[in-house]
Amino acid sequence: MAISLKGRNFFALEDFTPEEIRYLLDLAIRLKKESREHIKHQDYIGEDFLLLFEMNSTRTRCAFETSANDLGMGTTFLSNSHFGNTETIKDSMRVFSEMYSAIGYRGAKHSTLLEMAKDSAVPIINGYTDHQHPTQMLADAMTLDEVWGRENYKGKTLCFIGRGGAVNSFSYGVMCAMLGMNFTYITSYMEMDEALEGLTAAEKATFRKFVPEGVVSPNWDTKMDARKRKIVEDLFAKYSPQCKFIETDDINAIKGVDVITTENWGFFTDPVETWLPGIVRFRPYQVNRELLERTENPDCIVIHMLPSTHNMDHASGQKLLSVIEDPDLREFLKGGMEVTDEVFEQNAAYIFQEAGNRKHTIKAVIKAVLGER
């Protein structure tokens, strides 16, 4: 029976079957091939797509806009509107449903996305919430498809290392369960108070200017929370019982993995001064030459969803260096934060292929939820 996703929301990978995810990946690969052959996909001329973004974005916004344009759709980008502020979400959604054929949403709260769906007459696509980053996972899966061959990712091991407890470790766990891959999540179990003791008095005082005593941020989470862990475990049991899911603080668990991914040790919506304890917590988990040697797999590759602090050659990096007093820590960061500049550049072909695939996978999702034509 032919797969159809017409009219469905795209909120999370676990809302779909592995066969439906495979359908989206095959569609994305076909659309990419046809685009390179200059085959036009403007089957939705006269329709419009809304990008409702409450968080900063580079790749996700570019991917949504270029995809919609390729499909012949007009686009509107909204980042400052009455939505949820001086107008209820219900009223806004009824307005948007009169004007647009589909909506891409990016925001901090998944609960907002669920609230939107109650009164939307058109499909909504999740461009990132605090639950999951599903369009990124499709791009990563497509990249592995291209690098290793169709579905040759089955049985291989993906490792997410570093800070990822809030969203991304969960996202990759779900992806691996759906694809038939092993998933290893390596992270620090160091508590925040212990991490603060690793800072100088001046660095700690700088941190406390932005984060007073008693304040706890979900962005500091390292372990996957119990609810999300249960979802991942259930998905592995249902779809990939032959595969393993491991969460540990043991760096030696990196042995034998086939692909490594990571993310910045701070949260990009927070001031860089709040990143300081994270640098102490995750320093032993940097993706560097020594870590790759520990895999004992010469074919292991590194991917990264970006943005990456693989050097300090940007405003945030320079500001971060300016608030760090410890010369050893400053020197360490000059070589990169979560991944060294050396390893990043050695794997740049995979990383930017992955970034480019954001467009093709989002294009496939838009086409699928609107109905292939």
C-alpha positions as CSV (number, residue, x, y, z in Angstrom):
1,M,0.0,0.0,0.0
2,A,1.4,3.4,-1.0
3,I,2.4,5.7,1.9
4,S,0.6,9.0,2.2
5,L,1.3,11.6,4.9
6,K,-1.1,14.2,3.4
7,G,-2.7,16.4,6.0
8,R,-0.5,15.1,8.9
9,N,1.5,17.3,11.3
10,F,5.3,16.6,11.5
11,F,6.0,17.0,15.2
12,A,8.3,14.1,16.2
13,L,9.8,11.0,14.6
14,E,8.0,8.7,17.0
15,D,4.7,9.8,15.5
16,F,5.6,7.9,12.4
17,T,6.6,4.3,11.5
18,P,10.1,3.4,10.3
19,E,8.5,2.8,6.9
20,E,7.1,6.3,6.8
21,I,10.5,7.7,7.8
22,R,12.1,5.7,5.0
23,Y,9.5,7.1,2.6
24,L,10.6,10.7,3.6
25,L,14.3,9.8,3.2
26,D,13.8,8.3,-0.2
27,L,11.7,11.3,-1.3
28,A,14.4,13.7,-0.1
29,I,17.1,11.8,-1.9
30,R,15.0,11.8,-5.1
31,L,14.3,15.5,-4.8
32,K,17.9,16.3,-4.3
33,K,19.0,14.3,-7.3
34,E,16.3,15.9,-9.5
35,S,17.2,19.4,-8.3
36,R,20.8,18.8,-9.4
37,E,19.5,17.7,-12.7
38,H,17.6,21.1,-12.9
39,I,14.2,19.3,-12.7
40,K,11.7,21.8,-11.3
41,H,9.3,20.9,-8.4
42,Q,7.0,23.9,-8.6
43,D,3.8,21.9,-8.0
44,Y,2.4,24.3,-5.4
45,I,2.3,27.6,-7.2
46,G,-0.4,29.8,-5.7
47,E,0.0,28.4,-2.2
48,D,1.8,30.0,0.7
49,F,3.9,28.8,3.6
50,L,4.3,30.5,7.0
51,L,7.5,30.4,9.0
52,L,6.5,31.2,12.6
53,F,9.8,31.4,14.5
54,E,10.2,32.3,18.2
55,M,13.9,31.4,18.3
56,N,16.9,32.4,16.2
57,S,17.7,30.2,13.3
58,T,20.1,29.9,10.3
59,R,19.9,26.5,8.7
60,T,16.3,25.8,9.7
61,R,15.0,29.1,8.3
62,C,17.0,28.9,5.2
63,A,15.9,25.3,4.6
64,F,12.2,26.1,5.0
65,E,12.4,29.2,2.8
66,T,14.4,27.7,0.0
67,S,12.3,24.5,0.1
68,A,9.0,26.4,-0.1
69,N,10.3,28.6,-2.9
70,D,11.5,25.5,-4.9
71,L,8.0,24.1,-4.6
72,G,6.5,27.3,-6.0
73,M,5.1,28.6,-2.7
74,G,5.2,32.1,-1.3
75,T,6.7,32.5,2.2
76,T,6.1,34.7,5.1
77,F,8.6,34.9,8.0
78,L,7.0,35.9,11.4
79,S,9.2,36.5,14.4
80,N,7.3,39.4,16.0
81,S,3.5,39.2,15.9
82,H,0.5,39.2,18.1
83,F,0.7,35.4,18.3
84,G,0.2,34.3,21.9
85,N,0.8,37.8,23.2
86,T,-2.0,40.2,22.4
87,E,-3.9,37.5,20.5
88,T,-4.7,34.0,21.6
89,I,-3.0,31.1,19.9
90,K,-6.5,29.9,18.9
91,D,-7.3,33.1,17.1
92,S,-4.0,33.3,15.4
93,M,-4.2,29.7,14.1
94,R,-7.7,30.4,12.7
95,V,-6.2,33.4,10.8
96,F,-3.2,31.5,9.6
97,S,-5.4,28.6,8.4
98,E,-7.3,31.0,6.1
99,M,-4.1,32.3,4.5
100,Y,-1.5,29.4,4.4
101,S,-1.3,25.8,3.2
102,A,1.2,24.8,5.8
103,I,3.2,26.2,8.8
104,G,6.8,25.7,10.0
105,Y,7.2,26.4,13.7
106,R,10.4,26.9,15.8
107,G,10.1,27.7,19.4
108,A,11.1,26.9,23.0
109,K,8.0,25.0,24.1
110,H,6.6,21.9,22.5
111,S,3.4,22.6,24.4
112,T,2.9,25.7,22.2
113,L,3.1,23.4,19.1
114,L,0.5,21.1,20.6
115,E,-1.8,24.1,21.4
116,M,-1.4,25.3,17.8
117,A,-2.5,22.0,16.4
118,K,-5.9,22.1,18.2
119,D,-7.1,25.0,16.0
120,S,-5.0,24.6,12.8
121,A,-6.7,23.5,9.6
122,V,-3.3,23.0,7.9
123,P,-0.3,20.8,8.6
124,I,2.4,22.1,11.0
125,I,6.1,21.1,10.9
126,N,8.3,21.2,13.9
127,G,11.5,23.1,13.2
128,Y,12.7,22.6,16.8
129,T,11.1,22.6,20.3
130,D,12.1,21.5,23.7
131,H,10.8,18.0,22.9
132,Q,12.7,17.2,19.7
133,H,14.5,18.4,16.6
134,P,12.9,16.0,14.0
135,T,13.9,17.8,10.8
136,Q,17.5,17.8,11.8
137,M,17.3,14.0,12.5
138,L,16.0,13.5,8.9
139,A,18.9,15.4,7.5
140,D,21.4,13.4,9.6
141,A,19.8,10.1,8.5
142,M,19.9,11.2,4.9
143,T,23.6,12.0,5.2
144,L,24.4,8.6,6.6
145,D,22.4,7.1,3.8
146,E,24.5,8.9,1.3
147,V,27.8,8.3,3.0
148,W,27.4,4.6,3.6
149,G,24.8,3.6,1.1
150,R,21.0,3.1,1.4
151,E,20.2,1.7,4.8
152,N,23.7,0.6,5.5
153,Y,23.4,2.5,8.7
154,K,21.5,-0.5,10.1
155,G,23.5,-2.2,12.9
156,K,26.1,0.6,13.1
157,T,26.5,2.7,16.2
158,L,26.0,6.5,16.6
159,C,27.4,8.2,19.6
160,F,26.2,11.5,20.9
161,I,28.9,12.9,23.3
162,G,28.7,15.9,25.6
163,R,25.8,18.2,26.5
164,G,22.6,16.8,25.2
165,G,20.2,15.9,28.0
166,A,17.5,18.5,27.2
167,V,16.7,17.8,23.5
168,N,19.4,16.4,21.3
169,S,20.4,13.2,23.0
170,F,16.7,12.2,23.0
171,S,16.3,13.2,19.3
172,Y,19.2,11.0,18.3
173,G,18.0,8.2,20.5
174,V,14.6,8.2,18.7
175,M,16.3,8.4,15.3
176,C,18.5,5.4,16.0
177,A,15.6,3.3,17.3
178,M,13.7,4.1,14.1
179,L,16.6,3.4,11.8
180,G,17.9,0.2,13.4
181,M,21.1,1.7,14.8
182,N,22.8,1.3,18.2
183,F,22.9,4.5,20.2
184,T,25.5,5.5,22.8
185,Y,25.1,8.7,24.8
186,I,28.2,9.7,26.7
187,T,27.9,12.7,29.0
188,S,29.2,14.2,32.2
189,Y,27.5,13.3,35.4
190,M,29.3,16.1,37.2
191,E,26.9,18.3,39.2
192,M,26.7,22.0,38.7
193,D,28.1,22.9,42.1
194,E,31.2,20.7,41.5
195,A,31.6,22.4,38.1
196,L,31.5,25.8,39.6
197,E,34.4,24.8,41.9
198,G,36.5,24.3,38.8
199,L,36.2,28.0,38.0
200,T,38.3,30.8,39.4
201,A,36.7,33.2,41.8
202,A,36.4,35.8,39.1
203,E,34.9,33.4,36.6
204,K,32.4,32.2,39.2
205,A,31.5,35.8,40.0
206,T,30.9,36.5,36.3
207,F,28.6,33.5,36.1
208,R,26.6,34.5,39.1
209,K,26.0,37.9,37.6
210,F,23.8,36.1,35.1
211,V,22.7,33.1,37.1
212,P,21.9,33.9,40.8
213,E,22.1,31.3,43.5
214,G,19.2,28.9,43.4
215,V,18.4,29.4,39.7
216,V,18.4,26.1,37.8
217,S,18.2,25.9,34.0
218,P,16.9,22.9,32.0
219,N,19.7,23.6,29.6
220,W,22.1,22.3,32.2
221,D,20.6,18.8,32.1
222,T,23.0,16.0,31.1
223,K,21.1,12.8,31.7
224,M,18.1,12.1,29.5
225,D,15.0,12.7,31.6
226,A,12.9,9.7,32.7
227,R,10.0,10.4,30.4
228,K,12.1,10.7,27.3
229,R,14.3,7.7,28.3
230,K,11.1,5.6,28.5
231,I,10.1,6.7,25.0
232,V,13.5,5.8,23.6
233,E,13.6,2.4,25.4
234,D,10.1,1.6,24.1
235,L,11.0,2.5,20.6
236,F,14.1,0.3,20.7
237,A,12.0,-2.6,22.1
238,K,9.3,-2.1,19.3
239,Y,11.4,-1.4,16.3
240,S,15.1,-2.3,17.0
241,P,15.3,-5.0,19.7
242,Q,18.5,-6.2,18.3
243,C,20.2,-2.8,18.9
244,K,21.6,-1.4,22.1
245,F,20.9,1.9,23.8
246,I,23.6,3.0,26.3
247,E,23.8,6.1,28.5
248,T,27.0,6.5,30.5
249,D,29.7,8.9,31.7
250,D,32.4,6.4,30.7
251,I,34.5,7.8,27.9
252,N,35.7,4.3,27.0
253,A,32.2,3.6,25.7
254,I,33.3,5.4,22.5
255,K,35.2,2.2,21.4
256,G,33.8,0.8,18.2
257,V,31.4,3.6,17.3
258,D,30.9,4.5,13.6
259,V,29.7,8.1,13.8
260,I,30.1,10.7,16.5
261,T,28.1,13.8,17.0
262,T,28.0,16.6,19.6
263,E,26.9,20.1,20.3
264,N,28.0,23.3,21.9
265,W,28.6,23.2,25.7
266,G,26.4,26.2,26.2
267,F,23.0,27.2,25.0
268,F,23.0,29.7,22.2
269,T,20.0,31.7,23.6
270,D,21.9,32.2,26.8
271,P,24.7,34.7,27.4
272,V,28.2,33.1,26.9
273,E,29.0,33.9,30.6
274,T,26.5,31.1,31.5
275,W,28.6,28.6,29.5
276,L,31.5,28.6,32.0
277,P,30.5,25.6,34.2
278,G,29.7,23.6,31.1
279,I,33.2,24.0,29.9
280,V,34.5,22.4,33.2
281,R,31.9,19.7,33.0
282,F,32.4,18.6,29.4
283,R,36.1,19.3,28.9
284,P,37.0,15.6,29.1
285,Y,34.4,14.8,26.4
286,Q,35.7,17.0,23.6
287,V,35.7,15.5,20.2
288,N,39.4,15.6,19.3
289,R,42.1,13.4,17.7
290,E,42.6,11.4,20.9
291,L,38.8,10.6,21.2
292,L,38.8,9.3,17.6
293,E,41.7,7.1,18.3
294,R,39.8,5.7,21.3
295,T,37.1,4.4,18.9
296,E,39.6,2.0,17.3
297,N,37.6,2.5,14.1
298,P,39.6,4.2,11.4
299,D,36.4,4.7,9.4
300,C,34.6,6.6,12.2
301,I,33.1,9.9,11.0
302,V,32.0,13.1,12.8
303,I,28.9,15.0,12.0
304,H,27.5,18.2,13.7
305,M,24.1,19.9,13.4
306,L,25.8,23.4,13.7
307,P,26.4,26.0,14.8
308,S,29.8,24.7,16.1
309,T,32.3,26.4,18.4
310,H,35.2,24.6,16.7
311,N,37.2,27.9,17.0
312,M,36.8,31.3,18.6
313,D,36.8,33.3,15.4
314,H,33.3,34.8,16.0
315,A,31.8,37.3,18.4
316,S,30.6,34.8,21.0
317,G,34.0,33.1,21.0
318,Q,35.9,36.3,21.5
319,K,33.5,37.3,24.3
320,L,33.9,33.9,26.0
321,L,37.7,34.2,25.9
322,S,37.5,37.7,27.4
323,V,35.7,36.4,30.6
324,I,38.0,33.4,31.2
325,E,40.8,34.1,33.6
326,D,42.5,30.7,33.7
327,P,45.2,30.8,31.0
328,D,45.2,27.0,30.6
329,L,41.4,27.0,29.9
330,R,41.8,29.9,27.5
331,E,44.5,28.0,25.5
332,F,42.3,24.9,25.5
333,L,39.3,26.8,24.0
334,K,41.4,28.4,21.3
335,G,41.6,24.9,19.7
336,G,37.8,24.5,19.8
337,M,35.1,23.8,22.4
338,E,33.0,20.7,21.8
339,V,35.0,19.7,18.8
340,T,38.5,20.8,17.8
341,D,39.1,22.8,14.7
342,E,41.3,20.0,13.4
343,V,38.6,17.3,13.7
344,F,35.9,19.6,12.4
345,E,37.8,20.5,9.3
346,Q,38.8,16.9,8.7
347,N,35.1,16.0,8.7
348,A,33.8,19.2,7.1
349,A,32.6,17.4,3.9
350,Y,30.2,15.3,6.0
351,I,29.1,18.3,8.3
352,F,28.2,20.6,5.4
353,Q,26.6,17.8,3.4
354,E,24.5,17.3,6.5
355,A,23.7,21.0,6.6
356,G,22.7,21.0,2.9
357,N,20.4,18.1,3.5
358,R,18.3,20.2,5.9
359,K,16.8,21.7,2.7
360,H,16.1,18.4,0.9
361,T,14.6,16.7,3.9
362,I,12.4,19.7,4.8
363,K,11.3,19.9,1.2
364,A,10.3,16.3,1.3
365,V,8.3,16.8,4.5
366,I,6.5,19.9,3.0
367,K,5.7,17.9,-0.1
368,A,4.5,14.9,1.8
369,V,2.2,16.7,4.2
370,L,0.7,18.7,1.4
371,G,0.3,15.6,-0.7
372,E,2.7,14.7,-3.6
373,R,1.7,16.1,-6.9
